[in-house]
Amino acid sequence: MKPEPLAYRVPDACAALGIGRTLLYRLIAEGKIEARAIAGRTIIPAASVNAFLAALPNAPITKSAT
């Protein structure tokens, strides 16, 4: 079994969150997601992604009209 990553590269963080690069960088600029630099690359700590998701409000679940 593959271990969970400690950090994501930008494309991987976008894929994990289901968002685009522009929104990811906006969230970083707003301080909602942390970013680090290593060897000229931006990485996103997995803990920051998890904390961001945990802080989001629950989506309302509606009953289908079928």
N, C-alpha and C positions, 0 to 999 in steps of 0.2 A: 504494500500500500504506500502510495506517495505521500510524504508529509505535507502538511499545510505550509504555504509560504510564509516567511516572516515579513516579506515586503513584496510589493507589486511594481513592475514597470508600468509606465503610464498606459500603454495599450491594454495591459492585463487588468489594471485597476478599472479602466473604462468598461471592459468586458464583464468584470465581476459585478459592477454596479449597474450595468445596463445603461450607461450614459455615454455621451460623446466627450471628446477631448476638451472642447470649449467649456462645457459645463464643469468638467473636472477641474480645469485650471481656475474657473470662477470660484468654485468651492474652496480651493486652496487659497486664493487671494482673499476670500472672506474669512479665512481661518477656521473653516468648518471641517476641513480635512488637512492633515499634516503632510508635508513633503520633505524629503531629504535629498541631498545631492551626494553622489558617490561616483568617483571617476568620470565626472562630466555628465552623468545621467541623473534624471530625476526618478526617485523611487518613493512609493507611498507605503508607509508601514501598514501591515495587515491590521494591527490593533486600531489604527486610526479609521480604516474602512469599517471595521466592525463597530466601533464606537459611533460613527456617523449613522450607520444603519440602525443601531439600537436607539438613537435619539430621535429618529423620525416618528411621526405620529402613525398610529395604525390606520390603514386604509379602510374606509367603510365597505362592508360587504352587502351588496344588494341582491335581492332575489331576481333571477332571470324571469322575463315575461313570457317564457315559452310554455 
